Amino acid sequence: MEESVETTIPEKRKQQTGRQEKPYRGIRMRKWGKWVAEIREPNKRSRIWLGSYTTPLAAARAYDTAVFYLRGPSARLNFPDLILQDMDHQLLDVSPSSIRKRAIEVGARVDAAAHQTSLRQSKPISDKPDLNQFPDPESSDED
């Protein structure tokens, strides 16, 4: 019976903080809602900054790109089936700056696609009435 009490305590803490749990490996959410990705360089204490994104998917794809270049095909990826889509050319220079550049390109492309999708799904601005326009006398309710 004590086990059920212990398992509900972390769930309550998550609800109290109101913060979303990390949905993917290698990313985190800033206080103001942006998603960021970074990765630690192998055998070093330094990190490679992979960028700040509006969606967790974009940050995760940037992380996947960087970890694949750093650790190869044995890397643990968020989206293993999508990594080959992003590998349109071989990265010859495996320096932190070239890995960062390639990861940011992938993340930005995913973020832009998500932004375009959200624009298509939102209502057009023309559906909203112009509140600064006077009503036509013909459509007046004073009849």
C-alpha positions as CSV (number, residue, x, y, z in Angstrom):
1,M,0.0,0.0,0.0
2,E,2.9,2.4,0.7
3,E,4.2,1.9,-2.9
4,S,1.1,3.5,-4.4
5,V,1.6,6.6,-2.2
6,E,5.2,6.9,-3.2
7,T,4.4,6.7,-6.9
8,T,1.8,9.5,-6.7
9,I,4.1,12.0,-5.1
10,P,6.2,12.7,-8.2
11,E,3.1,13.0,-10.3
12,K,1.7,15.6,-7.9
13,R,5.0,17.5,-8.2
14,K,4.8,17.5,-12.0
15,Q,1.2,18.9,-11.7
16,Q,2.2,21.6,-9.2
17,T,5.1,22.9,-11.3
18,G,3.0,23.1,-14.4
19,R,6.0,22.4,-16.6
20,Q,5.9,19.9,-19.4
21,E,8.0,16.9,-19.0
22,K,10.9,16.5,-21.5
23,P,9.3,14.6,-24.4
24,Y,12.6,13.8,-26.2
25,R,16.2,13.1,-25.4
26,G,18.7,16.0,-25.5
27,I,16.3,18.9,-25.2
28,R,14.7,21.0,-22.5
29,M,12.2,23.8,-22.2
30,R,13.1,27.3,-21.1
31,K,11.0,29.2,-18.6
32,W,9.5,31.3,-21.4
33,G,8.5,28.3,-23.5
34,K,11.3,28.0,-26.1
35,W,12.8,24.5,-26.6
36,V,16.6,24.3,-26.6
37,A,19.0,21.5,-27.6
38,E,22.6,20.9,-26.7
39,I,24.9,17.9,-26.5
40,R,28.1,17.1,-24.6
41,E,31.2,16.6,-26.7
42,P,32.7,13.1,-26.3
43,N,35.4,12.8,-23.6
44,K,35.1,16.6,-22.8
45,R,33.2,18.7,-20.3
46,S,32.2,21.2,-23.0
47,R,28.8,21.3,-24.7
48,I,27.8,22.0,-28.3
49,W,24.9,24.5,-28.4
50,L,22.4,23.3,-31.0
51,G,19.9,26.2,-30.9
52,S,16.6,27.4,-29.6
53,Y,13.3,26.3,-31.2
54,T,9.6,26.9,-30.9
55,T,8.7,23.2,-31.0
56,P,10.2,20.3,-29.1
57,L,10.2,18.3,-32.4
58,A,12.6,20.7,-34.0
59,A,14.9,20.7,-31.0
60,A,14.9,16.9,-31.0
61,R,15.7,16.7,-34.7
62,A,18.6,19.0,-34.2
63,Y,19.8,16.9,-31.4
64,D,19.5,13.7,-33.5
65,T,21.6,15.2,-36.2
66,A,24.4,16.2,-33.9
67,V,24.4,12.9,-31.9
68,F,24.4,10.9,-35.2
69,Y,27.5,12.8,-36.4
70,L,29.3,12.5,-33.1
71,R,28.5,8.9,-32.3
72,G,27.6,7.3,-35.6
73,P,24.8,4.8,-36.4
74,S,24.9,3.3,-32.9
75,A,23.7,6.5,-31.3
76,R,20.4,6.5,-29.4
77,L,18.1,8.8,-31.5
78,N,14.7,10.3,-30.9
79,F,13.7,9.6,-34.5
80,P,15.9,6.8,-36.0
81,D,13.7,6.5,-39.1
82,L,14.0,10.2,-40.0
83,I,17.8,10.6,-39.6
84,L,18.5,9.4,-43.2
85,Q,16.3,12.2,-44.6
86,D,18.5,14.8,-43.0
87,M,21.7,13.2,-44.3
88,D,21.5,14.6,-47.8
89,H,25.3,15.1,-47.9
90,Q,28.2,13.7,-46.0
91,L,29.7,16.0,-43.3
92,L,33.4,15.9,-44.0
93,D,34.5,18.2,-41.2
94,V,33.3,16.7,-37.8
95,S,34.3,19.8,-35.8
96,P,31.9,21.1,-33.2
97,S,31.1,24.2,-35.3
98,S,30.2,22.2,-38.4
99,I,28.1,19.8,-36.3
100,R,26.3,22.8,-34.7
101,K,25.8,24.4,-38.1
102,R,24.3,21.2,-39.6
103,A,22.0,20.6,-36.6
104,I,20.7,24.2,-36.6
105,E,19.9,23.8,-40.3
106,V,17.8,20.7,-39.7
107,G,16.1,22.2,-36.6
108,A,15.3,25.4,-38.4
109,R,13.8,23.5,-41.3
110,V,11.6,21.5,-39.0
111,D,10.5,24.6,-37.1
112,A,9.7,26.4,-40.3
113,A,7.6,23.5,-41.5
114,A,5.7,23.4,-38.2
115,H,5.1,27.2,-38.5
116,Q,3.7,26.9,-42.0
117,T,1.4,24.1,-40.9
118,S,0.1,26.2,-38.0
119,L,-0.5,29.1,-40.4
120,R,-2.5,26.9,-42.7
121,Q,-4.7,25.6,-39.9
122,S,-5.4,29.0,-38.4
123,K,-8.4,31.2,-39.5
124,P,-7.8,33.8,-42.1
125,I,-7.7,37.4,-40.8
126,S,-10.4,38.5,-43.3
127,D,-13.1,36.5,-41.3
128,K,-12.8,39.0,-38.5
129,P,-15.1,42.1,-38.7
130,D,-13.6,45.5,-39.1
131,L,-14.6,47.3,-35.8
132,N,-13.6,50.7,-37.2
133,Q,-16.1,50.6,-40.0
134,F,-19.6,52.1,-39.7
135,P,-22.5,49.8,-40.4
136,D,-24.5,50.3,-43.6
137,P,-27.8,52.1,-43.0
138,E,-29.6,49.3,-44.9
139,S,-28.5,46.7,-42.4
140,S,-29.5,48.8,-39.4
141,D,-31.7,47.2,-36.7
142,E,-33.8,50.3,-36.1
143,D,-36.5,49.3,-38.6
